[in-house]
Amino acid sequence: MTAMPAGESSQSPVRIRTLIAADLDAVIAIERQIPEAPHWKTADYEALLQPADAAPLCYITFAAEAGGQLIGFAAARLLLDGEQNICELESIAVLASARRTGAGSSLLQAVTERAQALGGRRLQLEVRAGNTTAIAFYEHAGLLREGVRPRYYAAPEEDALLMGREIRPLPGAVEKSPKIGLKEKPPRC
């Protein structure tokens, strides 16, 4: 038996890929195991997977898998309004047994990089004010506390902590959403 180097896991490496419709049963199973995660209807997830032909609204979804099993996912909406170009992280969830493997960080990085490639300038989210583990994760990723939405969550009622940070669009990214009447084709999402 060979010892693992310090800080390495004996689990399979995490692979990040685009979320697909065949993943939805696993996605729902994961979110049901995580009380802090948003609990959406299947139709809500299906809507995120519909191909968007162009800006201004893009959906960004990724899956994390290890050993051939889905262990986490992320879903975001990017609004390319030509001004703020905000990417709203709607949900990020990783199975408890797969935490601290880099899956959550890799999912967040994938969302951020995709938003940057499409011209996103800002990443923001809401998180339960009592979810100190998630808050620490987001702060470690560079997001700042920016405000509170009182009584935002129900069952149980709880405030939402607003967090965000600026992101820089990647070179060659669409900087502004095309205005109506321009002959330019909007970016593909």
PyMOL CGO cylinders between C-alpha atoms (Angstrom):
from pymol import cmd
from pymol.cgo import CYLINDER

trace = [
    CYLINDER, 0.00, 0.00, 0.00, 1.36, 3.38, -0.99, 0.3, 1, 1, 1, 1, 1, 1,
    CYLINDER, 1.36, 3.38, -0.99, 0.74, 6.43, 1.17, 0.3, 1, 1, 1, 1, 1, 1,
    CYLINDER, 0.74, 6.43, 1.17, -0.96, 9.38, -0.44, 0.3, 1, 1, 1, 1, 1, 1,
    CYLINDER, -0.96, 9.38, -0.44, 0.97, 12.66, -0.42, 0.3, 1, 1, 1, 1, 1, 1,
    CYLINDER, 0.97, 12.66, -0.42, -0.32, 15.17, 2.12, 0.3, 1, 1, 1, 1, 1, 1,
    CYLINDER, -0.32, 15.17, 2.12, -3.40, 17.02, 0.92, 0.3, 1, 1, 1, 1, 1, 1,
    CYLINDER, -3.40, 17.02, 0.92, -4.34, 14.45, -1.75, 0.3, 1, 1, 1, 1, 1, 1,
    CYLINDER, -4.34, 14.45, -1.75, -7.49, 12.39, -1.73, 0.3, 1, 1, 1, 1, 1, 1,
    CYLINDER, -7.49, 12.39, -1.73, -7.86, 8.71, -2.53, 0.3, 1, 1, 1, 1, 1, 1,
    CYLINDER, -7.86, 8.71, -2.53, -11.06, 9.60, -4.42, 0.3, 1, 1, 1, 1, 1, 1,
    CYLINDER, -11.06, 9.60, -4.42, -11.19, 9.73, -8.21, 0.3, 1, 1, 1, 1, 1, 1,
    CYLINDER, -11.19, 9.73, -8.21, -10.17, 13.01, -9.80, 0.3, 1, 1, 1, 1, 1, 1,
    CYLINDER, -10.17, 13.01, -9.80, -12.97, 15.52, -10.29, 0.3, 1, 1, 1, 1, 1, 1,
    CYLINDER, -12.97, 15.52, -10.29, -14.00, 16.22, -13.87, 0.3, 1, 1, 1, 1, 1, 1,
    CYLINDER, -14.00, 16.22, -13.87, -16.06, 19.30, -14.78, 0.3, 1, 1, 1, 1, 1, 1,
    CYLINDER, -16.06, 19.30, -14.78, -18.30, 19.18, -17.82, 0.3, 1, 1, 1, 1, 1, 1,
    CYLINDER, -18.30, 19.18, -17.82, -21.44, 20.79, -19.18, 0.3, 1, 1, 1, 1, 1, 1,
    CYLINDER, -21.44, 20.79, -19.18, -24.63, 19.67, -17.46, 0.3, 1, 1, 1, 1, 1, 1,
    CYLINDER, -24.63, 19.67, -17.46, -26.96, 17.68, -19.72, 0.3, 1, 1, 1, 1, 1, 1,
    CYLINDER, -26.96, 17.68, -19.72, -30.60, 16.60, -19.51, 0.3, 1, 1, 1, 1, 1, 1,
    CYLINDER, -30.60, 16.60, -19.51, -29.60, 13.03, -18.59, 0.3, 1, 1, 1, 1, 1, 1,
    CYLINDER, -29.60, 13.03, -18.59, -28.07, 14.48, -15.38, 0.3, 1, 1, 1, 1, 1, 1,
    CYLINDER, -28.07, 14.48, -15.38, -31.31, 15.91, -14.02, 0.3, 1, 1, 1, 1, 1, 1,
    CYLINDER, -31.31, 15.91, -14.02, -32.33, 12.94, -11.86, 0.3, 1, 1, 1, 1, 1, 1,
    CYLINDER, -32.33, 12.94, -11.86, -28.88, 12.97, -10.21, 0.3, 1, 1, 1, 1, 1, 1,
    CYLINDER, -28.88, 12.97, -10.21, -28.99, 16.77, -9.83, 0.3, 1, 1, 1, 1, 1, 1,
    CYLINDER, -28.99, 16.77, -9.83, -32.33, 16.58, -8.04, 0.3, 1, 1, 1, 1, 1, 1,
    CYLINDER, -32.33, 16.58, -8.04, -31.09, 13.73, -5.85, 0.3, 1, 1, 1, 1, 1, 1,
    CYLINDER, -31.09, 13.73, -5.85, -28.05, 15.81, -4.87, 0.3, 1, 1, 1, 1, 1, 1,
    CYLINDER, -28.05, 15.81, -4.87, -30.00, 18.97, -4.08, 0.3, 1, 1, 1, 1, 1, 1,
    CYLINDER, -30.00, 18.97, -4.08, -32.51, 16.98, -1.99, 0.3, 1, 1, 1, 1, 1, 1,
    CYLINDER, -32.51, 16.98, -1.99, -29.62, 15.76, 0.19, 0.3, 1, 1, 1, 1, 1, 1,
    CYLINDER, -29.62, 15.76, 0.19, -28.45, 19.32, 0.89, 0.3, 1, 1, 1, 1, 1, 1,
    CYLINDER, -28.45, 19.32, 0.89, -30.91, 21.29, 3.05, 0.3, 1, 1, 1, 1, 1, 1,
    CYLINDER, -30.91, 21.29, 3.05, -29.22, 24.63, 2.23, 0.3, 1, 1, 1, 1, 1, 1,
    CYLINDER, -29.22, 24.63, 2.23, -29.49, 24.12, -1.55, 0.3, 1, 1, 1, 1, 1, 1,
    CYLINDER, -29.49, 24.12, -1.55, -32.35, 25.63, -3.52, 0.3, 1, 1, 1, 1, 1, 1,
    CYLINDER, -32.35, 25.63, -3.52, -35.03, 23.02, -4.16, 0.3, 1, 1, 1, 1, 1, 1,
    CYLINDER, -35.03, 23.02, -4.16, -36.38, 23.56, -7.65, 0.3, 1, 1, 1, 1, 1, 1,
    CYLINDER, -36.38, 23.56, -7.65, -38.86, 21.69, -9.77, 0.3, 1, 1, 1, 1, 1, 1,
    CYLINDER, -38.86, 21.69, -9.77, -37.56, 19.50, -12.58, 0.3, 1, 1, 1, 1, 1, 1,
    CYLINDER, -37.56, 19.50, -12.58, -39.01, 22.01, -15.08, 0.3, 1, 1, 1, 1, 1, 1,
    CYLINDER, -39.01, 22.01, -15.08, -36.81, 24.76, -13.58, 0.3, 1, 1, 1, 1, 1, 1,
    CYLINDER, -36.81, 24.76, -13.58, -33.68, 22.71, -14.25, 0.3, 1, 1, 1, 1, 1, 1,
    CYLINDER, -33.68, 22.71, -14.25, -34.93, 21.76, -17.71, 0.3, 1, 1, 1, 1, 1, 1,
    CYLINDER, -34.93, 21.76, -17.71, -35.34, 25.46, -18.54, 0.3, 1, 1, 1, 1, 1, 1,
    CYLINDER, -35.34, 25.46, -18.54, -31.68, 26.07, -17.66, 0.3, 1, 1, 1, 1, 1, 1,
    CYLINDER, -31.68, 26.07, -17.66, -30.65, 23.41, -20.15, 0.3, 1, 1, 1, 1, 1, 1,
    CYLINDER, -30.65, 23.41, -20.15, -32.58, 24.86, -23.09, 0.3, 1, 1, 1, 1, 1, 1,
    CYLINDER, -32.58, 24.86, -23.09, -30.15, 26.13, -25.71, 0.3, 1, 1, 1, 1, 1, 1,
    CYLINDER, -30.15, 26.13, -25.71, -29.99, 29.89, -25.79, 0.3, 1, 1, 1, 1, 1, 1,
    CYLINDER, -29.99, 29.89, -25.79, -29.37, 31.18, -29.27, 0.3, 1, 1, 1, 1, 1, 1,
    CYLINDER, -29.37, 31.18, -29.27, -28.00, 34.50, -28.17, 0.3, 1, 1, 1, 1, 1, 1,
    CYLINDER, -28.00, 34.50, -28.17, -27.66, 37.17, -25.54, 0.3, 1, 1, 1, 1, 1, 1,
    CYLINDER, -27.66, 37.17, -25.54, -28.92, 38.98, -23.58, 0.3, 1, 1, 1, 1, 1, 1,
    CYLINDER, -28.92, 38.98, -23.58, -29.76, 36.06, -21.23, 0.3, 1, 1, 1, 1, 1, 1,
    CYLINDER, -29.76, 36.06, -21.23, -27.43, 33.08, -21.10, 0.3, 1, 1, 1, 1, 1, 1,
    CYLINDER, -27.43, 33.08, -21.10, -27.64, 30.00, -18.91, 0.3, 1, 1, 1, 1, 1, 1,
    CYLINDER, -27.64, 30.00, -18.91, -24.43, 28.50, -17.57, 0.3, 1, 1, 1, 1, 1, 1,
    CYLINDER, -24.43, 28.50, -17.57, -24.56, 24.98, -16.14, 0.3, 1, 1, 1, 1, 1, 1,
    CYLINDER, -24.56, 24.98, -16.14, -21.83, 22.56, -15.17, 0.3, 1, 1, 1, 1, 1, 1,
    CYLINDER, -21.83, 22.56, -15.17, -21.61, 19.11, -13.60, 0.3, 1, 1, 1, 1, 1, 1,
    CYLINDER, -21.61, 19.11, -13.60, -18.83, 17.71, -11.43, 0.3, 1, 1, 1, 1, 1, 1,
    CYLINDER, -18.83, 17.71, -11.43, -18.21, 14.00, -11.57, 0.3, 1, 1, 1, 1, 1, 1,
    CYLINDER, -18.21, 14.00, -11.57, -15.77, 11.58, -10.03, 0.3, 1, 1, 1, 1, 1, 1,
    CYLINDER, -15.77, 11.58, -10.03, -15.53, 7.88, -10.70, 0.3, 1, 1, 1, 1, 1, 1,
    CYLINDER, -15.53, 7.88, -10.70, -18.28, 8.19, -13.30, 0.3, 1, 1, 1, 1, 1, 1,
    CYLINDER, -18.28, 8.19, -13.30, -20.78, 9.54, -10.74, 0.3, 1, 1, 1, 1, 1, 1,
    CYLINDER, -20.78, 9.54, -10.74, -22.28, 13.02, -10.57, 0.3, 1, 1, 1, 1, 1, 1,
    CYLINDER, -22.28, 13.02, -10.57, -21.10, 14.59, -7.30, 0.3, 1, 1, 1, 1, 1, 1,
    CYLINDER, -21.10, 14.59, -7.30, -22.11, 18.21, -7.81, 0.3, 1, 1, 1, 1, 1, 1,
    CYLINDER, -22.11, 18.21, -7.81, -23.45, 20.87, -10.12, 0.3, 1, 1, 1, 1, 1, 1,
    CYLINDER, -23.45, 20.87, -10.12, -23.63, 24.61, -10.66, 0.3, 1, 1, 1, 1, 1, 1,
    CYLINDER, -23.63, 24.61, -10.66, -26.24, 26.76, -12.40, 0.3, 1, 1, 1, 1, 1, 1,
    CYLINDER, -26.24, 26.76, -12.40, -26.01, 30.46, -13.22, 0.3, 1, 1, 1, 1, 1, 1,
    CYLINDER, -26.01, 30.46, -13.22, -27.71, 33.08, -15.34, 0.3, 1, 1, 1, 1, 1, 1,
    CYLINDER, -27.71, 33.08, -15.34, -25.72, 35.72, -17.20, 0.3, 1, 1, 1, 1, 1, 1,
    CYLINDER, -25.72, 35.72, -17.20, -27.54, 38.88, -18.26, 0.3, 1, 1, 1, 1, 1, 1,
    CYLINDER, -27.54, 38.88, -18.26, -25.56, 40.68, -20.96, 0.3, 1, 1, 1, 1, 1, 1,
    CYLINDER, -25.56, 40.68, -20.96, -27.27, 44.04, -20.64, 0.3, 1, 1, 1, 1, 1, 1,
    CYLINDER, -27.27, 44.04, -20.64, -24.36, 46.01, -22.09, 0.3, 1, 1, 1, 1, 1, 1,
    CYLINDER, -24.36, 46.01, -22.09, -23.72, 47.75, -18.79, 0.3, 1, 1, 1, 1, 1, 1,
    CYLINDER, -23.72, 47.75, -18.79, -23.19, 45.51, -15.79, 0.3, 1, 1, 1, 1, 1, 1,
    CYLINDER, -23.19, 45.51, -15.79, -23.22, 42.09, -17.52, 0.3, 1, 1, 1, 1, 1, 1,
    CYLINDER, -23.22, 42.09, -17.52, -24.04, 40.29, -14.26, 0.3, 1, 1, 1, 1, 1, 1,
    CYLINDER, -24.04, 40.29, -14.26, -23.63, 36.57, -13.74, 0.3, 1, 1, 1, 1, 1, 1,
    CYLINDER, -23.63, 36.57, -13.74, -25.96, 35.43, -10.96, 0.3, 1, 1, 1, 1, 1, 1,
    CYLINDER, -25.96, 35.43, -10.96, -24.92, 32.12, -9.39, 0.3, 1, 1, 1, 1, 1, 1,
    CYLINDER, -24.92, 32.12, -9.39, -28.29, 30.46, -8.81, 0.3, 1, 1, 1, 1, 1, 1,
    CYLINDER, -28.29, 30.46, -8.81, -27.09, 27.20, -7.27, 0.3, 1, 1, 1, 1, 1, 1,
    CYLINDER, -27.09, 27.20, -7.27, -23.93, 25.30, -6.54, 0.3, 1, 1, 1, 1, 1, 1,
    CYLINDER, -23.93, 25.30, -6.54, -24.16, 22.00, -4.69, 0.3, 1, 1, 1, 1, 1, 1,
    CYLINDER, -24.16, 22.00, -4.69, -21.71, 19.20, -3.92, 0.3, 1, 1, 1, 1, 1, 1,
    CYLINDER, -21.71, 19.20, -3.92, -22.49, 15.97, -2.11, 0.3, 1, 1, 1, 1, 1, 1,
    CYLINDER, -22.49, 15.97, -2.11, -21.27, 16.01, 1.50, 0.3, 1, 1, 1, 1, 1, 1,
    CYLINDER, -21.27, 16.01, 1.50, -19.12, 12.94, 0.78, 0.3, 1, 1, 1, 1, 1, 1,
    CYLINDER, -19.12, 12.94, 0.78, -17.38, 14.79, -2.08, 0.3, 1, 1, 1, 1, 1, 1,
    CYLINDER, -17.38, 14.79, -2.08, -16.65, 18.06, -0.32, 0.3, 1, 1, 1, 1, 1, 1,
    CYLINDER, -16.65, 18.06, -0.32, -13.06, 19.20, 0.09, 0.3, 1, 1, 1, 1, 1, 1,
    CYLINDER, -13.06, 19.20, 0.09, -12.10, 17.45, -3.16, 0.3, 1, 1, 1, 1, 1, 1,
    CYLINDER, -12.10, 17.45, -3.16, -11.98, 20.67, -5.17, 0.3, 1, 1, 1, 1, 1, 1,
    CYLINDER, -11.98, 20.67, -5.17, -15.33, 20.00, -6.84, 0.3, 1, 1, 1, 1, 1, 1,
    CYLINDER, -15.33, 20.00, -6.84, -17.02, 23.17, -5.55, 0.3, 1, 1, 1, 1, 1, 1,
    CYLINDER, -17.02, 23.17, -5.55, -14.04, 25.38, -6.38, 0.3, 1, 1, 1, 1, 1, 1,
    CYLINDER, -14.04, 25.38, -6.38, -13.78, 23.83, -9.85, 0.3, 1, 1, 1, 1, 1, 1,
    CYLINDER, -13.78, 23.83, -9.85, -17.49, 24.38, -10.49, 0.3, 1, 1, 1, 1, 1, 1,
    CYLINDER, -17.49, 24.38, -10.49, -17.28, 28.01, -9.38, 0.3, 1, 1, 1, 1, 1, 1,
    CYLINDER, -17.28, 28.01, -9.38, -14.19, 28.54, -11.53, 0.3, 1, 1, 1, 1, 1, 1,
    CYLINDER, -14.19, 28.54, -11.53, -15.93, 26.99, -14.56, 0.3, 1, 1, 1, 1, 1, 1,
    CYLINDER, -15.93, 26.99, -14.56, -18.95, 29.29, -14.13, 0.3, 1, 1, 1, 1, 1, 1,
    CYLINDER, -18.95, 29.29, -14.13, -16.70, 32.33, -13.72, 0.3, 1, 1, 1, 1, 1, 1,
    CYLINDER, -16.70, 32.33, -13.72, -14.57, 31.47, -16.76, 0.3, 1, 1, 1, 1, 1, 1,
    CYLINDER, -14.57, 31.47, -16.76, -17.63, 30.85, -18.94, 0.3, 1, 1, 1, 1, 1, 1,
    CYLINDER, -17.63, 30.85, -18.94, -19.16, 34.16, -17.82, 0.3, 1, 1, 1, 1, 1, 1,
    CYLINDER, -19.16, 34.16, -17.82, -15.87, 35.93, -18.56, 0.3, 1, 1, 1, 1, 1, 1,
    CYLINDER, -15.87, 35.93, -18.56, -15.68, 34.35, -22.02, 0.3, 1, 1, 1, 1, 1, 1,
    CYLINDER, -15.68, 34.35, -22.02, -19.18, 35.66, -22.77, 0.3, 1, 1, 1, 1, 1, 1,
    CYLINDER, -19.18, 35.66, -22.77, -18.38, 39.17, -21.51, 0.3, 1, 1, 1, 1, 1, 1,
    CYLINDER, -18.38, 39.17, -21.51, -19.52, 38.93, -17.88, 0.3, 1, 1, 1, 1, 1, 1,
    CYLINDER, -19.52, 38.93, -17.88, -18.23, 41.69, -15.63, 0.3, 1, 1, 1, 1, 1, 1,
    CYLINDER, -18.23, 41.69, -15.63, -19.69, 40.73, -12.28, 0.3, 1, 1, 1, 1, 1, 1,
    CYLINDER, -19.69, 40.73, -12.28, -20.45, 37.57, -10.32, 0.3, 1, 1, 1, 1, 1, 1,
    CYLINDER, -20.45, 37.57, -10.32, -23.03, 37.74, -7.55, 0.3, 1, 1, 1, 1, 1, 1,
    CYLINDER, -23.03, 37.74, -7.55, -25.19, 35.47, -5.40, 0.3, 1, 1, 1, 1, 1, 1,
    CYLINDER, -25.19, 35.47, -5.40, -27.39, 35.16, -2.36, 0.3, 1, 1, 1, 1, 1, 1,
    CYLINDER, -27.39, 35.16, -2.36, -26.60, 32.72, 0.43, 0.3, 1, 1, 1, 1, 1, 1,
    CYLINDER, -26.60, 32.72, 0.43, -28.40, 31.90, 3.67, 0.3, 1, 1, 1, 1, 1, 1,
    CYLINDER, -28.40, 31.90, 3.67, -26.92, 34.16, 6.35, 0.3, 1, 1, 1, 1, 1, 1,
    CYLINDER, -26.92, 34.16, 6.35, -26.53, 31.15, 8.66, 0.3, 1, 1, 1, 1, 1, 1,
    CYLINDER, -26.53, 31.15, 8.66, -24.67, 29.02, 6.10, 0.3, 1, 1, 1, 1, 1, 1,
    CYLINDER, -24.67, 29.02, 6.10, -21.22, 29.84, 7.44, 0.3, 1, 1, 1, 1, 1, 1,
    CYLINDER, -21.22, 29.84, 7.44, -19.53, 27.02, 5.49, 0.3, 1, 1, 1, 1, 1, 1,
    CYLINDER, -19.53, 27.02, 5.49, -20.79, 28.38, 2.15, 0.3, 1, 1, 1, 1, 1, 1,
    CYLINDER, -20.79, 28.38, 2.15, -19.97, 31.96, 3.14, 0.3, 1, 1, 1, 1, 1, 1,
    CYLINDER, -19.97, 31.96, 3.14, -16.39, 30.96, 3.99, 0.3, 1, 1, 1, 1, 1, 1,
    CYLINDER, -16.39, 30.96, 3.99, -16.15, 29.09, 0.65, 0.3, 1, 1, 1, 1, 1, 1,
    CYLINDER, -16.15, 29.09, 0.65, -17.32, 32.16, -1.29, 0.3, 1, 1, 1, 1, 1, 1,
    CYLINDER, -17.32, 32.16, -1.29, -15.05, 34.52, 0.67, 0.3, 1, 1, 1, 1, 1, 1,
    CYLINDER, -15.05, 34.52, 0.67, -12.10, 32.22, -0.07, 0.3, 1, 1, 1, 1, 1, 1,
    CYLINDER, -12.10, 32.22, -0.07, -13.05, 32.52, -3.76, 0.3, 1, 1, 1, 1, 1, 1,
    CYLINDER, -13.05, 32.52, -3.76, -12.84, 36.31, -3.51, 0.3, 1, 1, 1, 1, 1, 1,
    CYLINDER, -12.84, 36.31, -3.51, -16.51, 37.23, -3.15, 0.3, 1, 1, 1, 1, 1, 1,
    CYLINDER, -16.51, 37.23, -3.15, -17.29, 40.05, -0.76, 0.3, 1, 1, 1, 1, 1, 1,
    CYLINDER, -17.29, 40.05, -0.76, -20.27, 40.59, 1.55, 0.3, 1, 1, 1, 1, 1, 1,
    CYLINDER, -20.27, 40.59, 1.55, -22.30, 43.37, -0.04, 0.3, 1, 1, 1, 1, 1, 1,
    CYLINDER, -22.30, 43.37, -0.04, -25.62, 43.48, 1.75, 0.3, 1, 1, 1, 1, 1, 1,
    CYLINDER, -25.62, 43.48, 1.75, -28.50, 41.61, 3.34, 0.3, 1, 1, 1, 1, 1, 1,
    CYLINDER, -28.50, 41.61, 3.34, -31.98, 40.75, 2.06, 0.3, 1, 1, 1, 1, 1, 1,
    CYLINDER, -31.98, 40.75, 2.06, -34.12, 40.39, 5.20, 0.3, 1, 1, 1, 1, 1, 1,
    CYLINDER, -34.12, 40.39, 5.20, -36.33, 37.30, 5.45, 0.3, 1, 1, 1, 1, 1, 1,
    CYLINDER, -36.33, 37.30, 5.45, -35.45, 36.24, 1.89, 0.3, 1, 1, 1, 1, 1, 1,
    CYLINDER, -35.45, 36.24, 1.89, -35.60, 32.50, 2.59, 0.3, 1, 1, 1, 1, 1, 1,
    CYLINDER, -35.60, 32.50, 2.59, -38.53, 30.48, 3.90, 0.3, 1, 1, 1, 1, 1, 1,
    CYLINDER, -38.53, 30.48, 3.90, -38.69, 27.12, 5.71, 0.3, 1, 1, 1, 1, 1, 1,
    CYLINDER, -38.69, 27.12, 5.71, -36.94, 28.23, 7.85, 0.3, 1, 1, 1, 1, 1, 1,
    CYLINDER, -36.94, 28.23, 7.85, -37.20, 31.98, 7.47, 0.3, 1, 1, 1, 1, 1, 1,
    CYLINDER, -37.20, 31.98, 7.47, -33.74, 33.48, 7.17, 0.3, 1, 1, 1, 1, 1, 1,
    CYLINDER, -33.74, 33.48, 7.17, -31.95, 36.50, 5.76, 0.3, 1, 1, 1, 1, 1, 1,
    CYLINDER, -31.95, 36.50, 5.76, -29.94, 36.26, 2.56, 0.3, 1, 1, 1, 1, 1, 1,
    CYLINDER, -29.94, 36.26, 2.56, -26.40, 37.55, 2.54, 0.3, 1, 1, 1, 1, 1, 1,
    CYLINDER, -26.40, 37.55, 2.54, -25.59, 39.22, -0.79, 0.3, 1, 1, 1, 1, 1, 1,
    CYLINDER, -25.59, 39.22, -0.79, -22.10, 38.53, -2.06, 0.3, 1, 1, 1, 1, 1, 1,
    CYLINDER, -22.10, 38.53, -2.06, -20.29, 39.48, -5.23, 0.3, 1, 1, 1, 1, 1, 1,
    CYLINDER, -20.29, 39.48, -5.23, -17.13, 40.48, -7.02, 0.3, 1, 1, 1, 1, 1, 1,
    CYLINDER, -17.13, 40.48, -7.02, -16.04, 42.01, -10.26, 0.3, 1, 1, 1, 1, 1, 1,
    CYLINDER, -16.04, 42.01, -10.26, -14.78, 39.71, -12.98, 0.3, 1, 1, 1, 1, 1, 1,
    CYLINDER, -14.78, 39.71, -12.98, -12.95, 40.82, -16.07, 0.3, 1, 1, 1, 1, 1, 1,
    CYLINDER, -12.95, 40.82, -16.07, -14.16, 39.71, -19.48, 0.3, 1, 1, 1, 1, 1, 1,
    CYLINDER, -14.16, 39.71, -19.48, -11.58, 37.63, -21.29, 0.3, 1, 1, 1, 1, 1, 1,
    CYLINDER, -11.58, 37.63, -21.29, -9.86, 39.16, -24.33, 0.3, 1, 1, 1, 1, 1, 1,
    CYLINDER, -9.86, 39.16, -24.33, -12.15, 38.81, -27.33, 0.3, 1, 1, 1, 1, 1, 1,
    CYLINDER, -12.15, 38.81, -27.33, -15.28, 38.47, -25.18, 0.3, 1, 1, 1, 1, 1, 1,
    CYLINDER, -15.28, 38.47, -25.18, -18.39, 40.38, -26.08, 0.3, 1, 1, 1, 1, 1, 1,
    CYLINDER, -18.39, 40.38, -26.08, -18.20, 43.60, -24.07, 0.3, 1, 1, 1, 1, 1, 1,
    CYLINDER, -18.20, 43.60, -24.07, -21.73, 44.81, -24.71, 0.3, 1, 1, 1, 1, 1, 1,
    CYLINDER, -21.73, 44.81, -24.71, -24.98, 43.25, -25.66, 0.3, 1, 1, 1, 1, 1, 1,
    CYLINDER, -24.98, 43.25, -25.66, -25.95, 44.25, -29.19, 0.3, 1, 1, 1, 1, 1, 1,
    CYLINDER, -25.95, 44.25, -29.19, -28.63, 46.91, -29.38, 0.3, 1, 1, 1, 1, 1, 1,
    CYLINDER, -28.63, 46.91, -29.38, -31.81, 46.31, -31.32, 0.3, 1, 1, 1, 1, 1, 1,
    CYLINDER, -31.81, 46.31, -31.32, -31.38, 47.30, -34.95, 0.3, 1, 1, 1, 1, 1, 1,
    CYLINDER, -31.38, 47.30, -34.95, -27.67, 46.51, -35.19, 0.3, 1, 1, 1, 1, 1, 1,
    CYLINDER, -27.67, 46.51, -35.19, -26.70, 44.07, -37.90, 0.3, 1, 1, 1, 1, 1, 1,
    CYLINDER, -26.70, 44.07, -37.90, -24.22, 42.33, -35.61, 0.3, 1, 1, 1, 1, 1, 1,
    CYLINDER, -24.22, 42.33, -35.61, -25.17, 38.87, -34.48, 0.3, 1, 1, 1, 1, 1, 1,
    CYLINDER, -25.17, 38.87, -34.48, -25.48, 38.50, -30.69, 0.3, 1, 1, 1, 1, 1, 1,
    CYLINDER, -25.48, 38.50, -30.69, -22.99, 36.16, -28.98, 0.3, 1, 1, 1, 1, 1, 1,
    CYLINDER, -22.99, 36.16, -28.98, -23.92, 32.51, -28.63, 0.3, 1, 1, 1, 1, 1, 1,
    CYLINDER, -23.92, 32.51, -28.63, -24.43, 31.46, -25.06, 0.3, 1, 1, 1, 1, 1, 1,
]
cmd.load_cgo(trace, "trace")
